[in-house]
Amino acid sequence: MIAALRSLFLILYLQLPNPVGYVNDFAGIIDPQWESKIEAVIQEVKDKTGAEIAVVTVNSIEPYGTIEEYAVKLFEKWGIGEEEKDNGVLVVVALDIRKVRIEVGYGLEGAIPDGFAGEIIRKTIVPFFRKGSYGEGLYYGVLRLARRIAGEYNVELEGTKGVKVPGEEPGVDKWQLIKFLIFLFFFFPF
């Protein structure tokens, strides 16, 4: 029984693709110019913070039941981010079920909580996907992730200065505001 379960696990694990870079367009939906822009943003994040972002498009997540399960297994297999910091992010697009998932390593969960990841999908990525602009949607989604990671590490991304991201709220970042209010509360008690 245990041998059968181990064999099943191995079969499922082997059915996951191997990475070919930071952008893995196995579904063939990202135009080359957007792919190079996405790669450039991810490389700058990696160079300045050590954090890694990987993008994967697949036609199907079979034999996995959910995109969440697929993303977790792929994240684990690829080892995205620095091992000791677990500072990786995986963006998965599954065409067969028309879903997007952003899987975040524990080291970045403070900077990229589930609510923020969901907002990126809903407000930035999906509107472009509805127009068939997959590469553009992924570029702007990755850009929002990159900016949040850069903020967490207190670095500036030179290659993205001045780029306005559709779906990104202008003004004060609510997480930065919360951190500032906590700082005020502890250092200037009433």
SULGI-V243059 format. One record per residue. N is the residue number from 1. RES is the residue in one small letter. PHI is phi as a letter, one per 30 degrees, with the letter a starting at -180 (none if undefined). PSI is psi in radians with two decimals (NA if undefined). Layout:
n=N res=RES phi=PHI psi=PSI
n=N res=RES phi=PHI psi=PSI
This chain:
n=1 res=m phi=none psi=-0.82
n=2 res=i phi=d psi=-0.68
n=3 res=a phi=d psi=-0.67
n=4 res=a phi=d psi=-0.74
n=5 res=l phi=d psi=-0.71
n=6 res=r phi=d psi=-0.71
n=7 res=s phi=d psi=-0.74
n=8 res=l phi=d psi=-0.78
n=9 res=f phi=d psi=-0.77
n=10 res=l phi=d psi=-0.71
n=11 res=i phi=d psi=-0.80
n=12 res=l phi=d psi=-0.75
n=13 res=y phi=d psi=-0.70
n=14 res=l phi=d psi=-0.35
n=15 res=q phi=d psi=-0.15
n=16 res=l phi=d psi=2.45
n=17 res=p phi=d psi=2.77
n=18 res=n phi=c psi=2.56
n=19 res=p phi=d psi=2.59
n=20 res=v phi=c psi=0.00
n=21 res=g phi=l psi=-2.82
n=22 res=y phi=d psi=-0.50
n=23 res=v phi=c psi=2.08
n=24 res=n phi=b psi=1.52
n=25 res=d phi=c psi=1.23
n=26 res=f phi=d psi=-0.36
n=27 res=a phi=d psi=-0.19
n=28 res=g phi=i psi=0.73
n=29 res=i phi=c psi=-0.08
n=30 res=i phi=c psi=2.13
n=31 res=d phi=d psi=2.56
n=32 res=p phi=e psi=-0.67
n=33 res=q phi=d psi=-0.62
n=34 res=w phi=d psi=-0.64
n=35 res=e phi=d psi=-0.76
n=36 res=s phi=d psi=-0.61
n=37 res=k phi=d psi=-0.75
n=38 res=i phi=d psi=-0.82
n=39 res=e phi=e psi=-0.73
n=40 res=a phi=d psi=-0.75
n=41 res=v phi=d psi=-0.82
n=42 res=i phi=d psi=-0.72
n=43 res=q phi=d psi=-0.70
n=44 res=e phi=d psi=-0.70
n=45 res=v phi=d psi=-0.81
n=46 res=k phi=d psi=-0.80
n=47 res=d phi=d psi=-0.66
n=48 res=k phi=c psi=-0.36
n=49 res=t phi=b psi=-0.39
n=50 res=g phi=i psi=-0.29
n=51 res=a phi=d psi=2.64
n=52 res=e phi=b psi=2.47
n=53 res=i phi=c psi=2.32
n=54 res=a phi=b psi=2.47
n=55 res=v phi=c psi=2.32
n=56 res=v phi=b psi=2.26
n=57 res=t phi=c psi=2.34
n=58 res=v phi=b psi=2.65
n=59 res=n phi=d psi=-0.59
n=60 res=s phi=b psi=2.59
n=61 res=i phi=c psi=0.14
n=62 res=e phi=e psi=2.46
n=63 res=p phi=c psi=0.23
n=64 res=y phi=d psi=2.57
n=65 res=g phi=d psi=-0.56
n=66 res=t phi=b psi=2.76
n=67 res=i phi=d psi=-0.53
n=68 res=e phi=d psi=-0.82
n=69 res=e phi=d psi=-0.78
n=70 res=y phi=e psi=-0.82
n=71 res=a phi=d psi=-0.76
n=72 res=v phi=d psi=-0.81
n=73 res=k phi=d psi=-0.73
n=74 res=l phi=d psi=-0.73
n=75 res=f phi=e psi=-0.80
n=76 res=e phi=d psi=-0.78
n=77 res=k phi=d psi=-0.75
n=78 res=w phi=d psi=-0.38
n=79 res=g phi=i psi=0.89
n=80 res=i phi=d psi=2.31
n=81 res=g phi=j psi=3.05
n=82 res=e phi=d psi=2.27
n=83 res=e phi=e psi=-0.80
n=84 res=e phi=d psi=-0.34
n=85 res=k phi=c psi=-0.30
n=86 res=d phi=h psi=0.86
n=87 res=n phi=c psi=0.95
n=88 res=g phi=c psi=2.77
n=89 res=v phi=b psi=2.35
n=90 res=l phi=b psi=2.22
n=91 res=v phi=c psi=2.07
n=92 res=v phi=c psi=2.30
n=93 res=v phi=c psi=2.12
n=94 res=a phi=c psi=1.90
n=95 res=l phi=d psi=-0.67
n=96 res=d phi=d psi=-0.63
n=97 res=i phi=c psi=0.05
n=98 res=r phi=h psi=0.90
n=99 res=k phi=b psi=2.70
n=100 res=v phi=b psi=2.47
n=101 res=r phi=b psi=2.38
n=102 res=i phi=c psi=1.97
n=103 res=e phi=c psi=2.22
n=104 res=v phi=c psi=2.31
n=105 res=g phi=d psi=2.72
n=106 res=y phi=e psi=-0.58
n=107 res=g phi=d psi=-0.27
n=108 res=l phi=c psi=0.10
n=109 res=e phi=d psi=-0.49
n=110 res=g phi=d psi=-0.66
n=111 res=a phi=d psi=-0.60
n=112 res=i phi=b psi=1.32
n=113 res=p phi=d psi=2.88
n=114 res=d phi=e psi=-0.67
n=115 res=g phi=d psi=-0.73
n=116 res=f phi=d psi=-0.73
n=117 res=a phi=d psi=-0.75
n=118 res=g phi=d psi=-0.66
n=119 res=e phi=d psi=-0.72
n=120 res=i phi=e psi=-0.77
n=121 res=i phi=d psi=-0.88
n=122 res=r phi=d psi=-0.79
n=123 res=k phi=c psi=-0.35
n=124 res=t phi=c psi=-0.95
n=125 res=i phi=d psi=-0.93
n=126 res=v phi=e psi=-0.73
n=127 res=p phi=e psi=-0.65
n=128 res=f phi=d psi=-0.68
n=129 res=f phi=d psi=-0.66
n=130 res=r phi=d psi=-0.45
n=131 res=k phi=c psi=0.03
n=132 res=g phi=i psi=0.18
n=133 res=s phi=c psi=1.22
n=134 res=y phi=d psi=-0.82
n=135 res=g phi=d psi=-0.73
n=136 res=e phi=d psi=-0.77
n=137 res=g phi=d psi=-0.75
n=138 res=l phi=d psi=-0.64
n=139 res=y phi=e psi=-0.89
n=140 res=y phi=d psi=-0.59
n=141 res=g phi=d psi=-0.80
n=142 res=v phi=d psi=-0.65
n=143 res=l phi=d psi=-0.75
n=144 res=r phi=d psi=-0.74
n=145 res=l phi=d psi=-0.78
n=146 res=a phi=d psi=-0.75
n=147 res=r phi=d psi=-0.68
n=148 res=r phi=d psi=-0.73
n=149 res=i phi=d psi=-0.77
n=150 res=a phi=e psi=-0.71
n=151 res=g phi=d psi=-0.68
n=152 res=e phi=d psi=-0.61
n=153 res=y phi=c psi=0.05
n=154 res=n phi=h psi=0.82
n=155 res=v phi=b psi=2.82
n=156 res=e phi=c psi=2.42
n=157 res=l phi=c psi=1.98
n=158 res=e phi=d psi=-0.67
n=159 res=g phi=d psi=-0.13
n=160 res=t phi=c psi=0.10
n=161 res=k phi=e psi=2.35
n=162 res=g phi=i psi=-0.06
n=163 res=v phi=d psi=2.06
n=164 res=k phi=d psi=2.26
n=165 res=v phi=c psi=2.09
n=166 res=p phi=e psi=2.36
n=167 res=g phi=j psi=-0.16
n=168 res=e phi=d psi=2.22
n=169 res=e phi=d psi=2.26
n=170 res=p phi=d psi=2.80
n=171 res=g phi=j psi=-2.70
n=172 res=v phi=d psi=2.34
n=173 res=d phi=d psi=2.19
n=174 res=k phi=d psi=-0.56
n=175 res=w phi=d psi=-0.64
n=176 res=q phi=d psi=-0.67
n=177 res=l phi=d psi=-0.76
n=178 res=i phi=d psi=-0.78
n=179 res=k phi=d psi=-0.72
n=180 res=f phi=d psi=-0.75
n=181 res=l phi=d psi=-0.67
n=182 res=i phi=d psi=-0.74
n=183 res=f phi=e psi=-0.85
n=184 res=l phi=e psi=-0.74
n=185 res=f phi=d psi=-0.75
n=186 res=f phi=d psi=-0.59
n=187 res=f phi=c psi=-0.26
n=188 res=f phi=b psi=1.15
n=189 res=p phi=d psi=2.65
n=190 res=f phi=d psi=NA
